[in-house]
Amino acid sequence: MNTWHKRIQTDPQVCHGKACIAGTRIMVSVVLDNLADGLAPDEIVAEYPPLTIADVRAAIAYAAALTREEELVP
């Protein structure tokens, strides 16, 4: 069962409503960009102390859920 719903939030008053890790201003896109650049989850957590490995996994699960909802065109 995906629990990303508990870890990802959107709030129009925080980061212009972009999806963020709950309780932070760290956008999901930042986490995903770091993964795409080859950083391991533990390296991302070291760079962003408020994050946990579970937060990184939630960001991935959130992105996966989005891709099921939309078709992206390159």
BALOBA-1460 file (C-alpha; in Angstrom, 3 decimals):
// residues 74
<rec num="1" residu="m" x="0.000" y="0.000" z="0.000"/>
<rec num="2" residu="n" x="1.378" y="3.402" z="-0.960"/>
<rec num="3" residu="t" x="1.638" y="5.820" z="1.926"/>
<rec num="4" residu="w" x="2.947" y="8.750" z="-0.105"/>
<rec num="5" residu="h" x="-0.309" y="10.570" z="0.681"/>
<rec num="6" residu="k" x="0.944" y="11.067" z="4.235"/>
<rec num="7" residu="r" x="4.346" y="12.407" z="3.162"/>
<rec num="8" residu="i" x="3.573" y="14.585" z="0.147"/>
<rec num="9" residu="q" x="1.565" y="17.791" z="0.441"/>
<rec num="10" residu="t" x="0.538" y="20.682" z="-1.734"/>
<rec num="11" residu="d" x="-0.299" y="24.066" z="-0.300"/>
<rec num="12" residu="p" x="-0.793" y="27.216" z="-2.378"/>
<rec num="13" residu="q" x="1.138" y="29.129" z="0.305"/>
<rec num="14" residu="v" x="4.195" y="26.853" z="0.096"/>
<rec num="15" residu="c" x="6.407" y="26.737" z="-3.009"/>
<rec num="16" residu="h" x="3.596" y="28.087" z="-5.195"/>
<rec num="17" residu="g" x="1.522" y="24.966" z="-4.570"/>
<rec num="18" residu="k" x="4.133" y="22.538" z="-5.903"/>
<rec num="19" residu="a" x="4.221" y="19.104" z="-4.308"/>
<rec num="20" residu="c" x="6.577" y="19.106" z="-1.313"/>
<rec num="21" residu="i" x="7.675" y="16.686" z="1.345"/>
<rec num="22" residu="a" x="5.257" y="17.275" z="4.227"/>
<rec num="23" residu="g" x="6.500" y="19.749" z="6.797"/>
<rec num="24" residu="t" x="9.287" y="21.055" z="4.538"/>
<rec num="25" residu="r" x="9.783" y="23.306" z="1.553"/>
<rec num="26" residu="i" x="11.649" y="20.553" z="-0.276"/>
<rec num="27" residu="m" x="9.822" y="19.954" z="-3.527"/>
<rec num="28" residu="v" x="9.274" y="16.455" z="-4.835"/>
<rec num="29" residu="s" x="10.870" y="17.594" z="-8.087"/>
<rec num="30" residu="v" x="14.121" y="18.361" z="-6.221"/>
<rec num="31" residu="v" x="14.221" y="14.845" z="-4.835"/>
<rec num="32" residu="l" x="13.493" y="13.345" z="-8.251"/>
<rec num="33" residu="d" x="16.075" y="15.561" z="-9.960"/>
<rec num="34" residu="n" x="18.692" y="14.354" z="-7.499"/>
<rec num="35" residu="l" x="17.768" y="10.732" z="-8.182"/>
<rec num="36" residu="a" x="17.905" y="11.384" z="-11.931"/>
<rec num="37" residu="d" x="21.380" y="12.870" z="-11.465"/>
<rec num="38" residu="g" x="22.510" y="9.579" z="-9.956"/>
<rec num="39" residu="l" x="22.419" y="10.337" z="-6.248"/>
<rec num="40" residu="a" x="21.438" y="7.467" z="-4.001"/>
<rec num="41" residu="p" x="18.592" y="7.988" z="-1.527"/>
<rec num="42" residu="d" x="21.024" y="8.078" z="1.410"/>
<rec num="43" residu="e" x="23.047" y="10.794" z="-0.350"/>
<rec num="44" residu="i" x="19.905" y="12.875" z="-0.841"/>
<rec num="45" residu="v" x="18.990" y="12.471" z="2.816"/>
<rec num="46" residu="a" x="22.511" y="13.602" z="3.757"/>
<rec num="47" residu="e" x="22.143" y="16.713" z="1.552"/>
<rec num="48" residu="y" x="18.690" y="17.575" z="2.906"/>
<rec num="49" residu="p" x="18.668" y="16.744" z="6.650"/>
<rec num="50" residu="p" x="14.881" y="17.075" z="7.113"/>
<rec num="51" residu="l" x="14.371" y="14.173" z="4.675"/>
<rec num="52" residu="t" x="14.225" y="10.486" z="5.443"/>
<rec num="53" residu="i" x="14.594" y="7.494" z="3.159"/>
<rec num="54" residu="a" x="10.824" y="7.052" z="3.500"/>
<rec num="55" residu="d" x="10.357" y="10.584" z="2.128"/>
<rec num="56" residu="v" x="12.501" y="9.748" z="-0.914"/>
<rec num="57" residu="r" x="10.448" y="6.598" z="-1.489"/>
<rec num="58" residu="a" x="7.253" y="8.624" z="-1.144"/>
<rec num="59" residu="a" x="8.500" y="11.062" z="-3.806"/>
<rec num="60" residu="i" x="9.117" y="8.157" z="-6.162"/>
<rec num="61" residu="a" x="5.700" y="6.660" z="-5.432"/>
<rec num="62" residu="y" x="4.068" y="10.059" z="-5.999"/>
<rec num="63" residu="a" x="5.798" y="10.389" z="-9.376"/>
<rec num="64" residu="a" x="4.729" y="6.865" z="-10.314"/>
<rec num="65" residu="a" x="1.125" y="7.695" z="-9.430"/>
<rec num="66" residu="l" x="1.280" y="10.803" z="-11.612"/>
<rec num="67" residu="t" x="2.510" y="8.834" z="-14.590"/>
<rec num="68" residu="r" x="-0.445" y="6.507" z="-14.266"/>
<rec num="69" residu="e" x="-2.747" y="9.532" z="-14.503"/>
<rec num="70" residu="e" x="-1.112" y="11.434" z="-17.354"/>
<rec num="71" residu="e" x="0.650" y="10.619" z="-20.571"/>
<rec num="72" residu="l" x="3.823" y="12.625" z="-20.978"/>
<rec num="73" residu="v" x="4.936" y="13.517" z="-24.464"/>
<rec num="74" residu="p" x="8.683" y="14.048" z="-25.000"/>
